């Protein structure tokens, strides 16, 4: 799965009104970090985004369903990172 396929899931979560505002803000920050053109590698930006999402998923006001959705996207991002590592090894 490519990063372009994962970003819509994150963007949808960032706009979900059932998710507390502070968590949506953290998700939006993660999207922004992944999308930004910087000197950091895509791998570093995705790793940062995963850290932000992990923190967001611990919010006590987050509904279990929303927490699970965040975890699913984190899992997709981790799989993406693993595919980047495999590509580097070849």
C-alpha positions in Angstrom: 0.0 0.0 0.0 1.4 3.4 -1.0 1.4 6.5 1.1 -1.0 8.1 -1.4 -3.5 5.3 -0.6 -3.1 5.7 3.2 -3.4 9.5 3.4 -7.2 9.5 2.6 -7.8 7.4 5.7 -5.9 9.8 7.8 -7.6 12.8 6.3 -11.0 11.3 6.9 -10.2 10.7 10.6 -9.0 14.4 10.8 -12.4 15.5 9.7 -14.5 13.0 11.8 -16.6 15.1 14.2 -17.0 12.1 16.5 -13.3 12.4 17.4 -12.4 15.0 20.0 -11.0 18.2 18.5 -7.5 17.8 20.1 -7.2 14.3 18.6 -8.3 15.5 15.2 -5.7 18.3 15.4 -3.0 15.7 16.2 -4.2 13.6 13.2 -4.1 16.7 11.0 -0.6 17.4 12.2 0.5 13.9 11.2 -1.0 14.4 7.7 0.8 17.7 7.4 4.1 16.1 8.4 3.8 13.3 5.9 2.9 15.6 3.1 5.4 18.4 3.8 8.4 18.7 1.5 11.4 18.8 3.7 14.9 17.6 4.0 13.7 14.8 6.2 13.2 11.5 4.4 9.7 10.1 3.9 10.7 7.3 6.3 11.5 9.8 9.0 8.3 11.8 8.4 6.2 8.6 8.6 7.9 7.5 11.8 7.1 10.9 13.3 3.5 10.7 12.2 3.2 7.2 13.8 4.5 8.6 17.1 1.9 11.4 16.9 -0.9 8.9 16.2 0.2 6.6 19.0 -0.1 9.5 21.4 -3.5 10.5 19.9 -4.8 7.0 20.4 -4.3 7.2 24.2 -6.7 10.1 24.7 -9.2 9.1 27.4 -12.1 10.9 25.6 -11.6 8.9 22.4 -14.3 6.3 21.6 -13.1 2.8 21.2 -14.2 2.6 17.6 -12.2 5.7 16.7 -9.2 4.4 18.6 -9.4 1.2 16.6 -9.5 3.2 13.3 -6.4 5.1 14.4 -4.6 1.9 15.2 -5.6 0.5 11.8 -4.0 3.5 10.0 -0.9 3.2 12.2 -0.7 -0.5 11.1 -0.9 0.6 7.5 1.9 3.1 8.0 4.0 0.5 9.7 3.5 -1.8 6.8 4.5 1.0 4.5 7.7 1.6 6.5 8.5 -2.1 6.3 8.1 -2.1 2.5 10.5 0.9 2.4 13.0 -1.1 4.4 12.6 -4.0 2.1 13.2 -1.8 -1.0 16.4 -0.4 0.6 17.7 -3.9 1.1 17.3 -4.9 -2.5 
